Each structure stands twice: as structure tokens, then as C-alpha cells.
Amino acid sequence: MPIRFEIVSQDRMVFEGDADIVILPGSEGEMGILPNHAPLLSTLNYGVMKVRFQGRELYFTVAGGIVDVQPDRVVVLTDAAEDIEEIDVQRAEEAKRRAEELLKAGPPPDTDEYLAIEAALKRSKLRLEAVKKYRGPSMPSYHRHES
């Protein structure tokens, strides 16, 4: 029996479907969640989430957040998440370049702005690394198995 898995970002439902196992970048290290897992609430680091269902694997980037695990479902709440198959590499490279240029110019007077630039740089690097590692010409393009 699979476990229900959902990824919800601040602006959309990124993924909703079944999984045989979900592997998440927990704040204390990588964690694997199987059906009938004990209830758990944890924070997530920036990283890649892996979802396996019926022999297929899907990969998603996540920019931190929290995960709520129940025996029959896993819900990830995050500011930003993306299916690796949907990442626009050119856009991610441009965002990385812009953030690096802004940081080289020196810290902006507003601390919140500086932190936002650092977060943008971190997200764009994560996206590019994930594409390089998990998406390539040899990897088939599986899309969501929504129910």
C-alpha cells in the first residue's frame, strides 16, 4: 500500500500523488519515509526530494520548509519547490549570475535585501546542481502521476 505525498509551495500544489518511498533532505540529514511511518514533524534543508512509485523515480528541489508525516500521508510545506524536469536552466543560470553580481557589489544597506539575494543564489545553485545530477539525456522524462 503506497503513502500519499504532497508538495505545497506558497503559490501552488507542486505535486500530489502516491509513493512507495519518499526521501527528504531533513535538517538533521536525509530521511526516508515509507507507508505506515510513525507521525513526525520536521524541518527541511535546501536539497532534493526523491519520490519512488512503481519503479519510477521523480525528483524535486526544495528550498527548506517543513514536513508533516502521518502513517498514510506526507505533506511538505515550502516557500519554493520544483520538479527537476520543469527547471528552466537558462533562467536559473541568469538568476545565479544576477545574485552573484549583486553580492559582489557589496552588501546592500537593507539586511533583508541581502538575505533575499543570498537565498536567490542558493536556490539557483541548487536548481542547477539538481539538473546536472538528476536530469540528462539518459534519464527518461517522467511527469507527475496525479490521482
Number of C-alpha atoms within 10 A of each C-alpha: 10 17 23 21 20 20 22 18 19 11 9 11 12 17 21 16 17 23 27 19 20 23 16 24 21 20 15 10 9 14 14 14 21 20 19 14 15 11 12 12 13 13 16 24 17 20 21 24 25 17 22 16 16 10 8 13 17 20 21 24 24 27 23 21 20 17 20 15 23 18 15 16 21 24 18 25 21 20 14 19 28 19 20 24 18 11 18 12 15 10 12 19 16 12 18 21 14 15 20 15 12 15 15 9 8 9 13 13 8 8 10 10 12 17 13 12 22 17 14 19 22 15 23 22 16 19 27 19 15 20 21 12 9 15 16 11 6 7 8 11 14 11 14 13 13 8 7
